[in-house]
Amino acid sequence: MWDRPEILNPLANVLYALAALMLCYSAAQWVLRLPVFPLRLVEVDGELQHVTREQVALIAQRHLRGNFFTMDLRGARDAFRKLPWARDVSVRRRWPDKLEVRVEEHRELGRWGNLALVNTHGELFNAASGKDLPVFYGASSAVPQLATRYQQYQAVLDKAAMKIASVTLTPRQAWQVITEDGLQIELGRDETVQRLQRFTQVYQSTLPGVRLKYADLRYSNGFAVRKPASDARKSVPSKQQSNAV
């Protein structure tokens, strides 16, 4: 083999080429790590209400390492996602010296007991909010379902100028709503939105201004209500809804 130039010459050329590539790669890595490509600006974009400039500056100071080319974008993204109100973060380079960070904030929808907040996607997150928010109760696996039902129920009760204070999904999978005025509404397990719609229609036409303490909508042809001053319930069948009290 060693005396066969037709084999040795191509092999030598391949080795020379590999050595040249390795040398170029090493030189490129050395150049990229030079301090001539610093990141000078971190720009944060998004509809931000809770993430502050001070928080961004602190994350950048503690976690961003390297220059324009060597910055670990995944590590930078993970660092910004540690912000309490950050639901999702995207990070990209912008030549010649900028890092663009886009933050999607959580939008608070309610409270999960006194443990956490629930966003509009039905996800739990840990942050502090001073807003007057409804409280959700149920199994932790039911958080998305509670968020969806709350939005459906509130859309119906808006027509009667009622605001929900809490929504509960019981272990028996029954739904209960309590309004800010203290009205407890038992919805049962099936066709809960339709039941609430029927109740709201009757309330608007027959019971406007009447303060109620309790409403049981678990009847097939009507519902029962109770006023705060009395524990007596009055059954309201569907054919007599216009005369309900």
Secondary structure, 3 states (H helix, E strand, C coil): CCCCHHHHHHHHHHHHHHHHHHHHHHHHHHHHCCCCCCCCEEEEECCCCCCCHHHHHHHHHHHCCCCCCCCCHHHHHHHHCCCCCEEEEEEEEECCCEEEEEEEECCEEEEECCCEEEECCCCEECCCCCCCCCEEECCHHHHHHHHHHHHHHHHHHHHHCCCEEEEEECCCCCEEEEECCCCEEEEECCCHHHHHHHHHHHHHHHCCCCCCCEEECCCCCEEEEECCCCCCCEEEEHHHHHHCC
